[in-house]
Amino acid sequence: MERDSKTGGIQWAFALNIIFAIFELIGGFLTNSVAILSDAVHDFGDSAAIGLSWYLQRVSVKRADTKYTYGYKRYSILGSLFISVVLIVSSIYIISESIKRVISPQEVNSGGMLLMAIAGILINGIAVIRLKGGSSLNERAVYLHLLEDVLGWIAVLIGAIVLRFVDIPIIDPLLSIGITIWILFNVFRNIKEALKILMQEAPQGVNTDSIEQKILTLKNISSIHDLHLWTLDGESHILTLHVVTDQACYSSSETEELKTDIRDLCEKEGISHVTIEIEAKGERCLLESY
């Protein structure tokens, strides 16, 4: 298995997250804070996701073989889908428990909440910095999860400060519900992006009509058909197309030059893998109906 430098940030995030999740679970019980407990459950889910993402990222860099002829890049998408399902289930549970606390408020240790919030912001902040700027969908998914944690802890910090001066224990479960709703919003967004890739939707930011028009401006090209564009993992894009030329016969050097021009054009659009079939004008193509 090849080594991928992208796993370094995910490895750091996993180590920090699992250590803090254990610390957070203990702190949640000691402070009697359902907001902290809800985030602990979320962090354990994150830890599982990050651990799986770490492994799948390592697998995803394997080269193509006879089993996976396009390589293993889509393995990096599986971790996002797995943790999304886990987080949906855990979030529903946390919301139900928080609603019970809203109906029957319980006292919480605001001092303990304050210390936990500061620790949460610092530790998760370090992990966020380590992952900032990641280019793969896997890295971005982990980065978003950890950024949510930082925002969640900022909310807990605000709640703890309020509780130091005003006795409103209901603020803790309300914060828990707010954090969980925010988590669910991003979970569904991540699922949507992963499903778009698995359903082979054209990658965002790449306009197929624009690419087709640019290719048609190249010398001796009459038309284009059977153009297909998709992405393996949100980062590695693939394009296949049939190009009809004005000339009945192209020399090998002319064909090579035309293909090079098309690939150079596509590379500027962020498409790394291009398969081109050259056809003469009037030649019948059995794939035009697709």
N, C-alpha and C positions, 0 to 999 in steps of 0.2 A: 504493500500500500504506500502510495506517495505521501509525502508530508506537505501539508498546506499551511502557509503562514497565517491564514485567516483563522485557524483554530486557536491561536494563542490568546486572542482577546476573549473568545468564548470559554476557554479553559479557566482564565482568571475569573470571569463572571460566575462560572459554576462554583468554584472554590469559595468565593466571597458569599455567594447566595446561600449555599447549603449551611455554612457556618452561622450566618446571621439568622436564617430561618429557625434553627434550633434555639438560638439565643432569644429570638422574638417570641417563640412559642412559650418558653418559660416566662418571659417578661409579661406576656399577655395574661397568663394565669395569675401571676403575682399582682398585677395591677387591676385585674378583673375587667380588662378592656376588650370588648368584643371587636372594636376597630382594629386593635393590634392583633388579636387572634385571627380575624378575617384576613389580615395581610400576611400572617404567618402561614395560613393555609395556601394563600396565593403564592407565597414565596417557595413553599415546598413544591407546588405545581410548577413554578418557574424553574426550580432546581432540576426537577425531572426533565423538563423541556430542554433546559440548557445542556444537561448531561447527554440527552439523546441527540440534540443538535450538534454537540461537539463530536459525537461518534459518527453521525450521518455526514457531517461536513468532511470528516476524514475519508469516509467511503466515497463521497461524491467526486473526489479528485481522481479516482481511478480511471484509467484510460478505457476506451471502448474495447470490447472483446466480442466473441461470438454470441454471448448471452445478451449483452446490452450493447448493440452496435452504435448507439449514440453516446455511450459512456454512462456514468452513474450520477450525473449532475442532479437528476430529479430526486435523489435520496435526500437532498437538503430540504426539500419541500415537506417531507413526511413528518419531521419533527414539529413543524409549525401546526400541521393538522392534528397531530396527536395531542399536543398540549392545549390546543384550542378546545377540544372536546372535554379534556380534564377540567379546564378552567370554567367552562360553562356549567358543568355539574357542581363544582365546588362553589361557584358564585351563587347559584340558585339556593344552595344550602345556607350560605352565609346571609343572604338577604332574608330568608325565612327566620333565621335566628335573631337577626337584627330587628326585625319587625316585632318579635316577642319582647325584646328589650325596650322598644319604643312604647309598647303597651304597658309593660311593667319595668320601669327604669331601675337600674341598680347603681350603687355608688362605685366610683372608680378612683384609682390612685393617680391623681393628676401629676404629681411629682414624678412618679415612675413613667407615666406616659411621656412627659417632657424629655426625660433622659433617653428613653427608647427612640423617640422621634429624632433627636439629635444624632444618635448612633445610626439610625436608619438612613438619614440624609447623607451622612459621611460615607458609610460603607457602600450604599447603592450608588452614590455619586461617583466613587472611585471606579466602580464597574462600568458606569455609563461612559466615563471619560475613556476607559480602555477600549470600548466598542465604538466610540464616536467615529464617523467617517467610513464605517464598514460598507462595502459595495454589494455583497451578496444579500439575497432575500433572507437567508438564514440569519446573518449578522444583524440586519435591520430589524427582524422580528424580535430577536433577543434584546436589542437596544431599546426598542419600544416598550417591551415588558419592564425593563429596568427603569426606564424613564417614568413609566407609570408609578413604579414603586417610590421614586423620589418625590413625585407630585403627591402621592398618597401620604407619605410621611410629613410633607409640608402641611397637609391638611390636619394630620394628627397633632402636629406641633401647635398649630393655631388653636385647635380644640383644647389642648392641654393648658395653654395660656389663658384661654377664656375660663376654663374650669378653676383655675387658681384664684380667680376674682369673683366668679358668679357660679352658684350651685345650680347647674343645669345638666344633670347626668344624661338627659336624653340626647345631648349633642354627640355623645360617643357612638351610639347605634346609627344616628343620622349620618355621621361621617362615614361609618362603615358602609351604609347603603350607597352613599355618593361615590365612594371609592370603587365599590363593586360594579356599579353602573358604568363608570368610566372604563373599568377593565373589560366589561362585556362589550362595550362599544368598539374597543380596539380589537378584541378577539374576533368579532364578526367581520371587522374590516380585514384582518389578516386571513381569515377563512376565505373571504371573497377573492382576495388577491391570489391565494394558493389555488383555488378552484379555477380561476381564469387561466392560470398556467397549465393546469392539468387538462383543461378543456381546449387547449391550444389556441386561445385567443391571441390576436396580434399584440405584441408587447406595447405598453403605453409609451408614448413619446415617439413612436415610429409610425409614420403615415405611409401606408402602402400606395395610395394614389399618387402622393408626391414622389415616391421612389420610381413608380412606373413612368411618370412623366419625365423624370430626369434621364432614365434609361433610354426612352424614346428619342431623346435629343442626340444620342450618340450616332455616329456615322453608319449608314447603310442598314439601320434597323427599321423594319416595316411595321411590326406590331409585336405585342407580348400577350401570352396567355398562360393559363395554368400556373399562375403566380400564387404561392403559398408562403405565409410568414408566421412563425411561431417562436416561442422561447422555451428553452429547456428548464431554466431555473430563475427566470426574471433578469438574468444577466447575460447569458449566452444565447444569442438570437440566430435563427436559421431561416434561410430564404431559398426556395426552389422556384424556377421559372423556365418557360420555353420562349426563346427569342426567334422571331421570324426575320430573316434578312432579305434585302432587296435582290441580292445576287443569288443565282441558282447554285453556284458552287464557290466555296471559300477555300483559300489555301490554308494549310495548317498554321502558318505564321499569322495570317489575318484573323483566323479563329482564335488563336491564343491571345492576340492583341485585344480583340473584342471582349473576350472573357476577363482579361486583366482590367480593362476599363470599367466593366460592370462591377467587378469585385472591389475595385478602388472606390467607386461611387458608393457601394453598399457599406463598405468599412467606415466611411465618413458618417454614415447614418447609425453606426453602432452594431452592424450586422457582421458577425465574425465568420459564419459558415454559409457559403453560397454555392448552390448546385445549378448549373446552367446547361440547357440543351439547346443547340443551334438547329434551326430548321430553315429550309429554303421556302421562298414564297410559293404558295400553291401546294406545298406538301401536306398530305393529310395527317392529322394528329388525332389519335384515338382517345387522348386524355382531355380534349377540349370541353367535353360535357361535364367534367367534374367541377 
